[in-house]
Amino acid sequence: MTETQKSIATWAEDTFGPAQEHSVLVRRAMVELEELLEATDAGDPCEIGKETADIAILLYRLMELNGLSLAEEVDKKMAENRSRRWLAKGDGTGKYIKG
């Protein structure tokens, strides 16, 4: 079965119940981000995959609760990012140049 944003959100609500506040999902994602950091520090590709998936599951659920599509929002944000000028930091990240 290929999962969708809707199927993931439905599973989560059926399994855990409704999110009392959307911020609960964000806080849980922060916990999962810490676990992802541990996995990357350990260089464990299997755990990196699992922790990244946990974060994606939470994001899908948050987006579904807000009537948004994660894929569509990523597409829109990438279009915006591609139109900006960027300054590379030299570590694989950067910041956009305003103006």
C-alpha positions as CSV (number, residue, x, y, z in Angstrom):
1,M,0.0,0.0,0.0
2,T,1.3,3.4,-0.9
3,E,0.5,5.9,1.9
4,T,-1.0,9.3,1.3
5,Q,-1.2,12.3,3.5
6,K,-4.9,11.4,4.1
7,S,-4.3,7.8,5.0
8,I,-1.5,8.7,7.4
9,A,-3.6,11.3,9.1
10,T,-6.5,9.0,9.4
11,W,-4.4,6.2,10.9
12,A,-2.9,8.6,13.4
13,E,-6.2,9.9,14.5
14,D,-7.7,6.4,14.7
15,T,-4.6,5.2,16.7
16,F,-3.9,8.2,19.0
17,G,-7.1,10.2,18.9
18,P,-7.6,13.8,17.8
19,A,-4.8,16.2,18.5
20,Q,-6.0,18.5,21.2
21,E,-3.9,21.3,19.9
22,H,-1.8,21.5,16.7
23,S,1.2,22.6,18.8
24,V,1.2,19.1,20.3
25,L,2.2,17.7,16.9
26,V,4.9,20.3,16.5
27,R,6.3,19.5,20.0
28,R,6.4,15.8,19.2
29,A,8.2,16.6,15.9
30,M,10.8,18.4,17.9
31,V,11.3,15.3,20.0
32,E,11.7,13.3,16.8
33,L,14.1,15.9,15.4
34,E,16.3,15.3,18.4
35,E,16.2,11.5,17.7
36,L,17.1,12.2,14.1
37,L,20.1,14.3,15.3
38,E,21.2,11.3,17.4
39,A,20.9,9.0,14.4
40,T,22.9,11.3,12.2
41,D,25.6,11.7,14.8
42,A,25.7,7.9,15.0
43,G,25.9,7.6,11.2
44,D,23.0,5.1,11.3
45,P,21.2,5.2,7.9
46,C,18.4,2.8,9.1
47,E,17.6,5.0,12.1
48,I,18.0,8.2,10.0
49,G,15.3,6.8,7.7
50,K,13.0,5.8,10.5
51,E,13.3,9.1,12.4
52,T,12.9,11.2,9.2
53,A,9.7,9.2,8.5
54,D,8.4,9.9,12.0
55,I,8.8,13.6,11.4
56,A,7.1,13.3,8.0
57,I,4.2,11.5,9.5
58,L,3.7,14.3,12.0
59,L,4.0,16.9,9.3
60,Y,1.4,15.1,7.1
61,R,-1.0,15.0,10.1
62,L,-0.5,18.7,10.9
63,M,-1.0,19.7,7.2
64,E,-4.2,17.5,6.9
65,L,-5.6,19.1,10.1
66,N,-5.1,22.5,8.5
67,G,-6.6,21.5,5.1
68,L,-3.2,21.8,3.4
69,S,-1.2,19.5,1.1
70,L,2.4,19.1,2.2
71,A,3.4,18.3,-1.4
72,E,1.7,21.4,-2.7
73,E,3.2,23.6,0.0
74,V,6.7,22.3,-0.7
75,D,6.2,23.0,-4.4
76,K,5.1,26.6,-3.6
77,K,8.0,27.1,-1.2
78,M,10.5,25.8,-3.6
79,A,9.2,28.1,-6.3
80,E,9.7,31.0,-3.8
81,N,13.2,29.7,-2.9
82,R,14.2,29.4,-6.5
83,S,13.3,33.0,-7.1
84,R,15.5,34.3,-4.3
85,R,19.2,35.0,-4.2
86,W,21.1,32.9,-1.7
87,L,24.4,33.2,0.2
88,A,26.0,29.8,0.9
89,K,27.5,29.4,4.3
90,G,30.0,26.8,3.2
91,D,28.5,24.0,5.4
92,G,25.8,22.9,3.0
93,T,23.3,25.5,4.2
94,G,22.8,29.2,3.6
95,K,20.5,32.1,3.9
96,Y,18.6,34.2,1.4
97,I,19.7,37.7,0.6
98,K,16.9,40.2,1.2
99,G,16.3,43.0,-1.3
